[in-house]
Amino acid sequence: MNTGRVRWLRALGVILAVAIVQVGTFDQTLLFDRVRLDLPLYLLVAIGFVSQSQEAAFLGFVTGLSVDLFQFAPFGVYALLFSVVAWGLAESQIRLLHPGPLFRTIQGAMAIIGATILMWFAGVIFEQDPPPFTNHTLITLLMIGAIGSVMVHPATQVARWMLHDRPSSDMTSAPTSATAR
């Protein structure tokens, strides 16, 4: 088996494992009676940080499909949203020279908040009865961003191992060309 195939099998295995752990454990757990940990979303942001645009879009689509399999949303909604978010993050990484860890943490928190808002809008569009948008929603979004900013670094390490065989303590460098893998 060549290394490219092993890398993709490992990526699919990690994505499926994260989706199963999410459904089995974290979907029933709320932190501070408001916030649910969303492991597929953290992995999605990390994939956007360490992948090329096309690879990130495809893996975002696969991650979204794994969420679609276990959620009661219209099939394909998460796949579409996750592929767009991962592609956008990967594209933004190409334009950054050497972002520091603090910038990457803030960028990860903003990406998680943005993806959460997109999922809320998708719930409204597909009549999934999301909670009303109130002041409590803003507090919850800030909490989601704070927890997400903490989870970005470990998720990035997993994504690096999953895609590049090299978890690194330096989370500031993303590949910028197809030959940088």
C-alpha positions as YAML, in Angstrom:
chain: A
units: angstrom
residues:
- id: 1
  name: MET
  ca: [0.00, 0.00, 0.00]
- id: 2
  name: ASN
  ca: [1.43, 3.39, -0.89]
- id: 3
  name: THR
  ca: [1.66, 6.24, 1.60]
- id: 4
  name: GLY
  ca: [-1.05, 8.32, -0.12]
- id: 5
  name: ARG
  ca: [-3.59, 5.56, 0.35]
- id: 6
  name: VAL
  ca: [-2.55, 5.05, 3.98]
- id: 7
  name: ARG
  ca: [-2.91, 8.78, 4.59]
- id: 8
  name: TRP
  ca: [-6.45, 8.86, 3.16]
- id: 9
  name: LEU
  ca: [-7.48, 5.71, 5.05]
- id: 10
  name: ARG
  ca: [-6.14, 7.24, 8.25]
- id: 11
  name: ALA
  ca: [-8.01, 10.49, 7.56]
- id: 12
  name: LEU
  ca: [-11.29, 8.66, 6.92]
- id: 13
  name: GLY
  ca: [-10.76, 6.54, 10.04]
- id: 14
  name: VAL
  ca: [-10.15, 9.59, 12.22]
- id: 15
  name: ILE
  ca: [-13.17, 11.42, 10.79]
- id: 16
  name: LEU
  ca: [-15.43, 8.42, 11.40]
- id: 17
  name: ALA
  ca: [-14.04, 7.90, 14.93]
- id: 18
  name: VAL
  ca: [-14.59, 11.57, 15.78]
- id: 19
  name: ALA
  ca: [-18.19, 11.40, 14.52]
- id: 20
  name: ILE
  ca: [-18.90, 8.27, 16.56]
- id: 21
  name: VAL
  ca: [-17.35, 9.72, 19.73]
- id: 22
  name: GLN
  ca: [-19.36, 12.90, 19.17]
- id: 23
  name: VAL
  ca: [-22.64, 11.05, 18.91]
- id: 24
  name: GLY
  ca: [-21.86, 8.58, 21.67]
- id: 25
  name: THR
  ca: [-20.54, 11.04, 24.24]
- id: 26
  name: PHE
  ca: [-20.57, 14.73, 23.52]
- id: 27
  name: ASP
  ca: [-24.03, 15.14, 21.99]
- id: 28
  name: GLN
  ca: [-25.55, 14.40, 25.39]
- id: 29
  name: THR
  ca: [-23.19, 16.64, 27.38]
- id: 30
  name: LEU
  ca: [-23.62, 20.38, 27.86]
- id: 31
  name: LEU
  ca: [-20.93, 22.54, 29.44]
- id: 32
  name: PHE
  ca: [-22.32, 25.26, 31.68]
- id: 33
  name: ASP
  ca: [-25.82, 24.12, 30.63]
- id: 34
  name: ARG
  ca: [-25.32, 25.89, 27.27]
- id: 35
  name: VAL
  ca: [-22.49, 24.63, 25.11]
- id: 36
  name: ARG
  ca: [-22.03, 21.24, 23.49]
- id: 37
  name: LEU
  ca: [-18.51, 20.25, 22.50]
- id: 38
  name: ASP
  ca: [-18.43, 19.75, 18.74]
- id: 39
  name: LEU
  ca: [-15.44, 17.56, 17.89]
- id: 40
  name: PRO
  ca: [-16.17, 17.36, 14.13]
- id: 41
  name: LEU
  ca: [-16.23, 21.16, 13.98]
- id: 42
  name: TYR
  ca: [-12.87, 21.44, 15.78]
- id: 43
  name: LEU
  ca: [-11.39, 18.84, 13.42]
- id: 44
  name: LEU
  ca: [-12.85, 20.73, 10.46]
- id: 45
  name: VAL
  ca: [-11.11, 23.96, 11.49]
- id: 46
  name: ALA
  ca: [-7.85, 22.09, 11.99]
- id: 47
  name: ILE
  ca: [-8.15, 20.48, 8.55]
- id: 48
  name: GLY
  ca: [-8.60, 23.96, 7.09]
- id: 49
  name: PHE
  ca: [-5.42, 25.07, 8.85]
- id: 50
  name: VAL
  ca: [-3.16, 22.25, 7.61]
- id: 51
  name: SER
  ca: [-4.54, 21.29, 4.18]
- id: 52
  name: GLN
  ca: [-4.59, 22.58, 0.66]
- id: 53
  name: SER
  ca: [-7.87, 24.07, -0.58]
- id: 54
  name: GLN
  ca: [-9.14, 21.10, -2.59]
- id: 55
  name: GLU
  ca: [-8.08, 18.58, 0.02]
- id: 56
  name: ALA
  ca: [-9.70, 20.66, 2.77]
- id: 57
  name: ALA
  ca: [-12.95, 20.98, 0.80]
- id: 58
  name: PHE
  ca: [-13.09, 17.22, 0.20]
- id: 59
  name: LEU
  ca: [-12.29, 16.35, 3.82]
- id: 60
  name: GLY
  ca: [-14.77, 18.98, 4.99]
- id: 61
  name: PHE
  ca: [-17.38, 17.33, 2.79]
- id: 62
  name: VAL
  ca: [-16.56, 13.89, 4.23]
- id: 63
  name: THR
  ca: [-16.63, 15.27, 7.79]
- id: 64
  name: GLY
  ca: [-19.98, 16.90, 7.06]
- id: 65
  name: LEU
  ca: [-21.34, 13.65, 5.63]
- id: 66
  name: SER
  ca: [-20.29, 11.84, 8.81]
- id: 67
  name: VAL
  ca: [-22.22, 14.43, 10.83]
- id: 68
  name: ASP
  ca: [-25.18, 14.16, 8.45]
- id: 69
  name: LEU
  ca: [-25.33, 10.41, 9.03]
- id: 70
  name: PHE
  ca: [-25.90, 10.91, 12.77]
- id: 71
  name: GLN
  ca: [-27.91, 14.16, 12.91]
- id: 72
  name: PHE
  ca: [-31.57, 14.71, 12.10]
- id: 73
  name: ALA
  ca: [-30.93, 17.50, 9.62]
- id: 74
  name: PRO
  ca: [-31.63, 17.32, 5.90]
- id: 75
  name: PHE
  ca: [-28.99, 15.03, 4.42]
- id: 76
  name: GLY
  ca: [-26.10, 16.96, 2.87]
- id: 77
  name: VAL
  ca: [-26.50, 20.24, 4.75]
- id: 78
  name: TYR
  ca: [-23.49, 19.72, 7.01]
- id: 79
  name: ALA
  ca: [-21.50, 18.30, 4.10]
- id: 80
  name: LEU
  ca: [-22.07, 21.48, 2.11]
- id: 81
  name: LEU
  ca: [-21.42, 23.84, 5.02]
- id: 82
  name: PHE
  ca: [-18.34, 21.98, 6.25]
- id: 83
  name: SER
  ca: [-16.77, 21.82, 2.78]
- id: 84
  name: VAL
  ca: [-17.23, 25.57, 2.29]
- id: 85
  name: VAL
  ca: [-15.82, 26.40, 5.75]
- id: 86
  name: ALA
  ca: [-12.78, 24.10, 5.31]
- id: 87
  name: TRP
  ca: [-12.09, 25.46, 1.83]
- id: 88
  name: GLY
  ca: [-12.33, 29.06, 3.08]
- id: 89
  name: LEU
  ca: [-9.92, 28.39, 5.94]
- id: 90
  name: ALA
  ca: [-7.44, 26.64, 3.66]
- id: 91
  name: GLU
  ca: [-7.60, 29.51, 1.18]
- id: 92
  name: SER
  ca: [-6.98, 32.04, 3.95]
- id: 93
  name: GLN
  ca: [-3.93, 30.07, 5.12]
- id: 94
  name: ILE
  ca: [-2.29, 30.39, 1.71]
- id: 95
  name: ARG
  ca: [-2.34, 34.19, 2.02]
- id: 96
  name: LEU
  ca: [-0.84, 34.31, 5.52]
- id: 97
  name: LEU
  ca: [2.93, 34.34, 5.76]
- id: 98
  name: HIS
  ca: [3.69, 33.15, 9.30]
- id: 99
  name: PRO
  ca: [0.77, 33.63, 11.66]
- id: 100
  name: GLY
  ca: [1.69, 33.27, 15.30]
- id: 101
  name: PRO
  ca: [-0.03, 30.90, 17.72]
- id: 102
  name: LEU
  ca: [-2.16, 33.67, 19.23]
- id: 103
  name: PHE
  ca: [-3.42, 34.74, 15.80]
- id: 104
  name: ARG
  ca: [-4.13, 31.11, 14.89]
- id: 105
  name: THR
  ca: [-6.07, 30.65, 18.15]
- id: 106
  name: ILE
  ca: [-8.17, 33.77, 17.50]
- id: 107
  name: GLN
  ca: [-8.70, 32.75, 13.88]
- id: 108
  name: GLY
  ca: [-9.83, 29.29, 15.02]
- id: 109
  name: ALA
  ca: [-12.30, 30.77, 17.52]
- id: 110
  name: MET
  ca: [-13.71, 33.09, 14.85]
- id: 111
  name: ALA
  ca: [-14.02, 30.20, 12.38]
- id: 112
  name: ILE
  ca: [-15.87, 28.09, 14.94]
- id: 113
  name: ILE
  ca: [-18.25, 30.95, 15.78]
- id: 114
  name: GLY
  ca: [-18.80, 31.63, 12.06]
- id: 115
  name: ALA
  ca: [-19.50, 27.97, 11.30]
- id: 116
  name: THR
  ca: [-21.90, 27.80, 14.24]
- id: 117
  name: ILE
  ca: [-23.79, 30.82, 12.92]
- id: 118
  name: LEU
  ca: [-23.91, 29.23, 9.44]
- id: 119
  name: MET
  ca: [-25.34, 26.05, 10.96]
- id: 120
  name: TRP
  ca: [-27.93, 28.13, 12.82]
- id: 121
  name: PHE
  ca: [-28.97, 29.84, 9.56]
- id: 122
  name: ALA
  ca: [-29.16, 26.45, 7.83]
- id: 123
  name: GLY
  ca: [-31.46, 25.30, 10.62]
- id: 124
  name: VAL
  ca: [-33.69, 28.31, 10.00]
- id: 125
  name: ILE
  ca: [-33.73, 27.77, 6.23]
- id: 126
  name: PHE
  ca: [-34.53, 24.05, 6.53]
- id: 127
  name: GLU
  ca: [-37.07, 24.63, 9.32]
- id: 128
  name: GLN
  ca: [-35.17, 22.65, 11.94]
- id: 129
  name: ASP
  ca: [-36.39, 24.92, 14.78]
- id: 130
  name: PRO
  ca: [-33.12, 26.39, 16.03]
- id: 131
  name: PRO
  ca: [-33.33, 28.35, 19.28]
- id: 132
  name: PRO
  ca: [-34.28, 32.02, 18.87]
- id: 133
  name: PHE
  ca: [-31.42, 34.46, 18.42]
- id: 134
  name: THR
  ca: [-31.30, 36.43, 21.70]
- id: 135
  name: ASN
  ca: [-28.74, 37.90, 24.11]
- id: 136
  name: HIS
  ca: [-28.31, 34.41, 25.54]
- id: 137
  name: THR
  ca: [-27.34, 33.27, 22.06]
- id: 138
  name: LEU
  ca: [-24.55, 35.87, 21.94]
- id: 139
  name: ILE
  ca: [-23.21, 34.66, 25.29]
- id: 140
  name: THR
  ca: [-23.37, 31.08, 24.05]
- id: 141
  name: LEU
  ca: [-21.48, 32.04, 20.86]
- id: 142
  name: LEU
  ca: [-18.75, 33.67, 22.95]
- id: 143
  name: MET
  ca: [-18.51, 30.53, 25.07]
- id: 144
  name: ILE
  ca: [-18.34, 28.38, 21.93]
- id: 145
  name: GLY
  ca: [-15.51, 30.59, 20.63]
- id: 146
  name: ALA
  ca: [-13.61, 30.41, 23.93]
- id: 147
  name: ILE
  ca: [-13.89, 26.62, 24.16]
- id: 148
  name: GLY
  ca: [-13.07, 26.31, 20.45]
- id: 149
  name: SER
  ca: [-9.96, 28.44, 20.84]
- id: 150
  name: VAL
  ca: [-8.71, 25.96, 23.45]
- id: 151
  name: MET
  ca: [-9.57, 22.97, 21.26]
- id: 152
  name: VAL
  ca: [-7.95, 24.29, 18.07]
- id: 153
  name: HIS
  ca: [-4.39, 23.36, 19.02]
- id: 154
  name: PRO
  ca: [-5.00, 19.66, 19.88]
- id: 155
  name: ALA
  ca: [-7.28, 19.29, 16.85]
- id: 156
  name: THR
  ca: [-4.53, 20.75, 14.66]
- id: 157
  name: GLN
  ca: [-2.07, 18.19, 16.00]
- id: 158
  name: VAL
  ca: [-4.50, 15.39, 15.13]
- id: 159
  name: ALA
  ca: [-5.06, 16.82, 11.65]
- id: 160
  name: ARG
  ca: [-1.31, 17.11, 11.02]
- id: 161
  name: TRP
  ca: [-0.80, 13.49, 12.03]
- id: 162
  name: MET
  ca: [-3.84, 12.44, 10.02]
- id: 163
  name: LEU
  ca: [-2.72, 14.16, 6.82]
- id: 164
  name: HIS
  ca: [1.03, 14.64, 6.96]
- id: 165
  name: ASP
  ca: [2.49, 12.00, 9.32]
- id: 166
  name: ARG
  ca: [4.11, 14.74, 11.40]
- id: 167
  name: PRO
  ca: [2.42, 16.18, 14.42]
- id: 168
  name: SER
  ca: [4.35, 19.29, 15.24]
- id: 169
  name: SER
  ca: [4.45, 21.63, 18.19]
- id: 170
  name: ASP
  ca: [4.60, 24.48, 15.68]
- id: 171
  name: MET
  ca: [1.01, 25.09, 14.64]
- id: 172
  name: THR
  ca: [1.89, 28.22, 12.74]
- id: 173
  name: SER
  ca: [2.92, 26.73, 9.42]
- id: 174
  name: ALA
  ca: [0.50, 25.44, 6.85]
- id: 175
  name: PRO
  ca: [1.51, 24.05, 3.46]
- id: 176
  name: THR
  ca: [1.26, 26.66, 0.74]
- id: 177
  name: SER
  ca: [1.68, 24.53, -2.35]
- id: 178
  name: ALA
  ca: [0.98, 21.04, -3.54]
- id: 179
  name: THR
  ca: [4.66, 20.13, -3.17]
- id: 180
  name: ALA
  ca: [4.83, 21.17, 0.49]
- id: 181
  name: ARG
  ca: [3.11, 18.00, 1.70]
...
